[in-house]
Amino acid sequence: MEKLNQIRGRAVYVDLIRTVAMVGVILLHAAGRFTVTIQEMGQMNPSEITCWGVVNVYQSLAAPIGVPLFLMLTGALLLQPEKTDTLSVFFKKRWARIGLPSLFWFAAYFAWDFLVQGIPLTAGAIVQGILNGPYTQMWYMYVLVGLYLLTPILRIFMAHADQTMIKYFVLLWVLGVAILPFFDLLSPFQLNSNVFAMTGYVGFFVLGAYLSTVNMQRSKLSIFIILGIALTAIGTYVLAATVGGTEMYFFQQYFSPTVILVAVMMFTLLFTVQPPSVQEDSNPSKAHKLIQLISQNTLGIFFIHVMIIESIQLGYFGFTLNSNTLNPIIEVPLLTAIVLFASLAIILLLKKIPHLEKIIGCQL
């Protein structure tokens, strides 16, 4: 068994978790988002409402199985008690793994902005792009930087904290990022958010490490996953029909109670899937080979997939896919599959170019 597939002494199908997370990210971007006002919702015909409802379900599924899964897996891998790298060794590893590829893809998206989007490549645009990320998905790199900076401290906490203390940490985080905003949405009164200082994506990071020690029945996990996705979709529909605007997507945000529920249950479910044995690895199935190949290239796929989506929308591949050309029930998963495999193919081709392999990126 590969060392990477061992977490806290448990055999974990890491490649599968990465692959599912990558599909979730692409699915979310393939579904897209468009806000509607209450008036616009009332003017939509039954066909348009049905299409919007289909997209709503896809987004409700994609939100919890994309970024949250990546964050929890990273936390499970990096916050293991036996990890004792010095600060210099830890950050050198992170630089080689994430830093160099990020520089390459930042430059690629600056060129994309200029050549494809027609955005002037000024000094100010470059500086602002470096500070905040030059494109849609790049915000995630800054999340990783922040979590990497905290990792040496969190390793000490996870190595010495008992289960009660870790649960207390997670509870404070859930209260601050999910429960308090939920009640603020429903109530005319608001509690000062500074009461709960434990916010941000650090909760998913710690959750991944904690959940690697938890055992739950798979049947119960599936029930909670289905329930959470349904509640997310229903909640979004209700907000769209009553509130509209950007607030309609409250339940699809990464910190909503339902998204956290589904993410936790899905991660725990995938964590219980046994990876192929050593004997099976000597003659792996086609499915396992594909999962492993996608997993080994998730960072490059993550960076390039937005270019592929926009290229399809612009007709660069000789065709376009959107809700106007095909029913969303088929269009969204079809676009997701095309983008996934086109991204993988391009990344594999780029890696054949001398000196590019190390800066294209491997696992996310």
C-alpha positions as CSV (number, residue, x, y, z in Angstrom):
1,M,0.0,0.0,0.0
2,E,1.3,3.5,-0.9
3,K,2.4,5.5,2.1
4,L,0.0,8.3,1.0
5,N,-2.9,6.0,1.5
6,Q,-2.2,5.5,5.2
7,I,-3.8,8.0,7.5
8,R,-3.6,7.4,11.2
9,G,-2.9,3.8,10.5
10,R,-6.0,3.4,8.3
11,A,-6.0,2.5,4.7
12,V,-7.6,5.4,2.8
13,Y,-8.5,5.6,-0.9
14,V,-7.0,9.1,-1.2
15,D,-7.1,9.0,-5.0
16,L,-10.9,8.5,-4.9
17,I,-11.4,11.4,-2.5
18,R,-9.3,13.7,-4.7
19,T,-11.1,12.6,-7.8
20,V,-14.6,13.2,-6.4
21,A,-13.5,16.6,-5.1
22,M,-12.2,17.6,-8.5
23,V,-15.5,16.5,-10.2
24,G,-17.3,18.6,-7.6
25,V,-15.4,21.7,-8.4
26,I,-15.9,21.3,-12.1
27,L,-19.6,20.5,-11.7
28,L,-20.1,23.6,-9.6
29,H,-18.5,25.8,-12.3
30,A,-20.2,23.9,-15.1
31,A,-23.6,24.5,-13.5
32,G,-22.8,28.2,-13.2
33,R,-24.9,30.6,-11.1
34,F,-27.4,33.3,-12.0
35,T,-29.3,35.3,-9.4
36,V,-32.9,36.2,-9.9
37,T,-35.2,38.7,-8.2
38,I,-38.6,37.8,-6.9
39,Q,-40.1,39.7,-9.8
40,E,-38.0,37.7,-12.3
41,M,-38.9,34.5,-10.6
42,G,-42.6,35.3,-11.1
43,Q,-42.1,36.0,-14.8
44,M,-40.3,32.8,-15.5
45,N,-42.4,30.2,-17.4
46,P,-42.6,26.6,-16.1
47,S,-39.8,25.4,-18.5
48,E,-37.4,28.1,-17.2
49,I,-38.2,27.4,-13.6
50,T,-37.6,23.7,-14.2
51,C,-34.2,24.4,-15.8
52,W,-33.3,26.7,-12.9
53,G,-34.4,23.9,-10.5
54,V,-32.2,21.4,-12.2
55,V,-29.2,23.7,-12.0
56,N,-30.1,24.3,-8.4
57,V,-29.9,20.6,-7.6
58,Y,-26.5,20.2,-9.4
59,Q,-25.1,23.2,-7.5
60,S,-26.5,21.8,-4.2
61,L,-24.6,18.6,-4.9
62,A,-21.4,20.2,-6.1
63,A,-20.8,22.8,-3.4
64,P,-20.1,20.3,-0.5
65,I,-18.2,17.7,-2.5
66,G,-15.7,20.1,-4.1
67,V,-13.6,22.6,-2.1
68,P,-14.7,21.2,1.4
69,L,-13.5,17.7,0.4
70,F,-10.1,19.0,-0.8
71,L,-9.7,21.0,2.5
72,M,-10.6,18.1,4.7
73,L,-8.4,15.7,2.9
74,T,-5.5,18.2,3.1
75,G,-6.1,18.5,6.9
76,A,-6.3,14.7,7.3
77,L,-2.9,14.3,5.5
78,L,-1.0,17.3,7.0
79,L,-2.3,17.2,10.6
80,Q,-1.3,13.7,11.4
81,P,0.5,13.4,14.8
82,E,3.6,11.7,13.3
83,K,4.2,14.7,11.0
84,T,7.2,16.5,12.6
85,D,8.8,18.5,9.8
86,T,10.7,21.6,10.8
87,L,9.3,24.9,9.6
88,S,11.9,25.2,6.8
89,V,11.4,21.7,5.6
90,F,7.6,22.1,5.7
91,F,7.5,25.3,3.7
92,K,10.0,24.1,1.2
93,K,7.8,21.1,0.5
94,R,4.7,23.4,0.1
95,W,6.6,25.8,-2.2
96,A,7.7,22.9,-4.5
97,R,4.2,21.4,-4.5
98,I,2.0,24.5,-4.7
99,G,4.1,27.6,-5.0
100,L,5.9,27.0,-8.3
101,P,2.8,25.7,-10.1
102,S,0.8,28.7,-8.9
103,L,3.4,31.1,-10.4
104,F,3.2,29.3,-13.7
105,W,-0.6,29.3,-13.8
106,F,-0.9,32.9,-12.6
107,A,1.2,33.9,-15.6
108,A,-0.9,31.8,-17.9
109,Y,-4.1,33.5,-16.7
110,F,-2.6,37.0,-17.0
111,A,-2.0,36.0,-20.6
112,W,-5.5,34.6,-20.9
113,D,-7.0,37.9,-19.5
114,F,-5.0,39.9,-22.1
115,L,-5.3,37.7,-25.2
116,V,-8.8,36.2,-24.7
117,Q,-10.8,38.4,-22.4
118,G,-9.2,41.6,-23.8
119,I,-8.4,43.0,-20.4
120,P,-5.5,45.5,-20.5
121,L,-2.3,44.1,-18.9
122,T,-1.4,47.1,-16.8
123,A,1.0,47.2,-13.9
124,G,-2.0,47.9,-11.6
125,A,-3.9,44.9,-12.9
126,I,-0.9,42.6,-12.4
127,V,-0.3,43.8,-8.9
128,Q,-4.0,43.4,-8.0
129,G,-4.0,40.0,-9.7
130,I,-1.1,38.9,-7.6
131,L,-2.6,40.1,-4.4
132,N,-6.1,38.6,-5.0
133,G,-5.6,36.0,-7.7
134,P,-5.9,36.7,-11.4
135,Y,-8.9,34.5,-12.1
136,T,-12.0,32.9,-10.6
137,Q,-10.7,29.8,-9.0
138,M,-7.4,31.2,-7.8
139,W,-8.9,32.4,-4.5
140,Y,-8.4,28.8,-3.3
141,M,-4.6,29.1,-3.5
142,Y,-4.7,32.0,-0.9
143,V,-6.9,29.8,1.4
144,L,-4.1,27.1,1.2
145,V,-1.4,29.7,2.0
146,G,-3.3,30.7,5.1
147,L,-3.8,27.2,6.2
148,Y,-0.2,26.2,5.5
149,L,0.9,29.1,7.7
150,L,-1.3,27.7,10.5
151,T,-0.4,24.0,10.0
152,P,2.7,23.9,12.2
153,I,0.6,25.3,15.1
154,L,-2.4,23.1,14.4
155,R,-0.1,20.0,14.3
156,I,0.8,20.7,17.9
157,F,-2.8,21.2,18.8
158,M,-4.0,18.0,17.1
159,A,-1.1,16.0,18.6
160,H,-1.9,17.0,22.2
161,A,-5.7,17.8,22.3
162,D,-8.1,15.1,23.4
163,Q,-11.3,14.3,21.5
164,T,-13.3,16.7,23.8
165,M,-11.1,19.6,23.0
166,I,-11.2,19.0,19.2
167,K,-15.0,18.7,19.3
168,Y,-15.1,22.0,21.2
169,F,-12.9,23.6,18.5
170,V,-15.2,22.3,15.8
171,L,-18.4,23.3,17.7
172,L,-17.1,26.9,18.0
173,W,-16.3,27.0,14.3
174,V,-19.7,25.6,13.2
175,L,-21.5,28.1,15.5
176,G,-19.5,31.0,14.1
177,V,-19.6,30.2,10.4
178,A,-22.9,28.4,10.0
179,I,-25.4,28.6,12.8
180,L,-25.1,32.3,13.7
181,P,-25.4,33.4,10.0
182,F,-28.4,31.1,9.6
183,F,-30.3,32.7,12.5
184,D,-29.2,36.2,11.3
185,L,-30.9,35.3,8.0
186,L,-34.2,34.3,9.7
187,S,-34.3,36.9,12.5
188,P,-34.5,40.7,12.5
189,F,-32.0,40.7,15.4
190,Q,-28.3,40.0,15.0
191,L,-25.7,38.9,17.4
192,N,-22.3,40.6,17.1
193,S,-20.2,38.1,15.0
194,N,-17.1,38.8,17.0
195,V,-18.4,36.5,19.7
196,F,-17.2,33.6,17.6
197,A,-13.6,34.3,16.5
198,M,-13.1,30.9,15.1
199,T,-14.0,31.4,11.4
200,G,-12.8,30.8,7.9
201,Y,-11.7,27.5,6.3
202,V,-9.6,26.3,9.2
203,G,-12.7,24.4,10.5
204,F,-12.7,22.1,7.4
205,F,-9.0,21.6,7.8
206,V,-9.3,20.4,11.4
207,L,-12.5,18.5,10.6
208,G,-10.5,16.4,8.1
209,A,-8.0,15.4,10.8
210,Y,-10.7,14.7,13.3
211,L,-13.0,12.7,11.0
212,S,-10.0,10.4,10.2
213,T,-10.5,9.0,13.7
214,V,-14.3,8.6,13.5
215,N,-16.3,5.6,12.5
216,M,-19.9,5.8,11.3
217,Q,-22.3,3.3,9.7
218,R,-22.3,3.8,5.9
219,S,-26.1,3.5,5.6
220,K,-26.6,6.5,8.0
221,L,-24.0,8.5,6.1
222,S,-25.9,8.1,2.8
223,I,-29.2,9.1,4.4
224,F,-27.6,12.3,5.8
225,I,-26.0,13.1,2.4
226,I,-29.3,12.8,0.5
227,L,-31.1,14.8,3.2
228,G,-28.5,17.5,3.2
229,I,-28.5,17.9,-0.6
230,A,-32.3,18.0,-0.6
231,L,-32.4,20.7,2.2
232,T,-29.8,22.8,0.3
233,A,-31.8,22.7,-2.9
234,I,-35.1,23.3,-1.1
235,G,-33.7,26.1,1.0
236,T,-32.2,27.8,-2.1
237,Y,-35.6,27.6,-3.9
238,V,-37.4,29.1,-1.0
239,L,-34.9,32.0,-0.7
240,A,-35.1,32.5,-4.5
241,A,-38.9,32.7,-4.3
242,T,-39.0,35.0,-1.2
243,V,-35.7,37.0,-1.1
244,G,-34.0,36.7,-4.5
245,G,-30.7,38.4,-5.2
246,T,-27.3,37.1,-3.9
247,E,-28.8,35.9,-0.6
248,M,-30.8,33.2,-2.4
249,Y,-27.5,31.2,-2.5
250,F,-27.0,31.2,1.3
251,F,-27.6,27.4,1.5
252,Q,-25.1,26.7,-1.2
253,Q,-22.2,28.7,0.4
254,Y,-19.4,26.6,1.8
255,F,-20.2,27.6,5.4
256,S,-24.0,26.9,5.3
257,P,-25.2,24.3,7.8
258,T,-26.4,22.0,5.0
259,V,-23.2,22.1,3.0
260,I,-21.1,21.4,6.0
261,L,-23.4,18.5,6.8
262,V,-23.1,16.9,3.4
263,A,-19.4,17.6,3.2
264,V,-18.7,15.9,6.5
265,M,-20.9,12.9,5.7
266,M,-19.4,12.5,2.2
267,F,-15.8,12.8,3.4
268,T,-16.6,10.2,6.1
269,L,-18.3,7.9,3.6
270,L,-15.3,8.1,1.1
271,F,-12.9,7.6,4.0
272,T,-14.4,4.2,4.6
273,V,-13.9,3.0,1.0
274,Q,-11.1,0.6,1.0
275,P,-8.3,1.4,-1.6
276,P,-7.2,-1.4,-3.9
277,S,-5.0,-3.9,-2.2
278,V,-1.3,-4.4,-3.1
279,Q,-2.3,-7.5,-5.2
280,E,-4.9,-5.5,-7.1
281,D,-2.4,-2.7,-7.7
282,S,-0.2,-5.1,-9.7
283,N,-3.1,-5.5,-12.1
284,P,-5.4,-2.5,-11.5
285,S,-8.8,-2.1,-13.2
286,K,-9.3,0.6,-15.8
287,A,-11.5,2.5,-13.3
288,H,-8.7,2.5,-10.7
289,K,-6.1,3.6,-13.3
290,L,-8.4,6.5,-14.3
291,I,-9.0,7.6,-10.7
292,Q,-5.3,7.4,-10.0
293,L,-4.5,9.4,-13.1
294,I,-7.0,12.1,-12.3
295,S,-5.8,12.2,-8.7
296,Q,-2.2,12.6,-9.7
297,N,-3.1,15.7,-11.8
298,T,-5.7,17.4,-9.8
299,L,-3.7,20.6,-9.3
300,G,-3.2,21.1,-13.0
301,I,-6.8,20.2,-13.7
302,F,-8.0,22.7,-11.1
303,F,-6.0,25.5,-12.6
304,I,-6.9,24.9,-16.3
305,H,-10.5,23.8,-16.1
306,V,-11.9,27.3,-16.1
307,M,-10.0,28.0,-19.4
308,I,-11.6,24.9,-20.9
309,I,-15.1,25.9,-19.7
310,E,-14.7,29.4,-21.2
311,S,-13.2,27.9,-24.4
312,I,-16.3,25.8,-24.9
313,Q,-18.6,28.7,-24.2
314,L,-16.6,30.8,-26.8
315,G,-16.8,27.9,-29.3
316,Y,-13.0,27.4,-29.5
317,F,-13.6,23.6,-29.8
318,G,-16.0,23.9,-32.6
319,F,-19.1,23.7,-30.4
320,T,-20.8,25.4,-27.5
321,L,-22.7,23.9,-24.5
322,N,-25.0,25.9,-22.4
323,S,-28.7,25.9,-21.2
324,N,-29.7,27.3,-24.6
325,T,-28.2,24.5,-26.6
326,L,-29.2,21.5,-24.4
327,N,-31.4,20.8,-21.5
328,P,-29.5,21.4,-18.2
329,I,-30.3,17.8,-17.0
330,I,-27.9,16.6,-19.7
331,E,-25.9,19.7,-20.4
332,V,-24.4,20.2,-16.9
333,P,-23.0,16.6,-16.4
334,L,-22.0,16.4,-20.1
335,L,-20.0,19.7,-19.8
336,T,-18.5,18.5,-16.5
337,A,-17.3,15.2,-18.2
338,I,-15.9,17.0,-21.2
339,V,-14.1,19.6,-19.2
340,L,-12.6,17.0,-16.8
341,F,-11.2,14.8,-19.6
342,A,-10.1,17.7,-21.8
343,S,-8.3,19.2,-18.9
344,L,-6.7,15.9,-18.0
345,A,-5.6,15.4,-21.6
346,I,-4.1,18.9,-22.0
347,I,-2.2,18.6,-18.6
348,L,-0.8,15.2,-19.7
349,L,0.4,16.7,-23.0
350,L,1.9,19.7,-21.3
351,K,3.8,17.4,-18.9
352,K,5.6,15.9,-21.9
353,I,7.3,19.2,-22.7
354,P,10.8,19.2,-21.1
355,H,11.1,21.2,-17.8
356,L,7.3,21.8,-17.6
357,E,6.4,18.7,-15.6
358,K,7.5,20.1,-12.2
359,I,5.7,23.5,-12.7
360,I,2.4,22.2,-14.1
361,G,1.4,20.7,-10.7
362,C,0.5,17.2,-9.4
363,Q,-1.9,16.6,-6.6
364,L,-4.0,19.3,-5.1
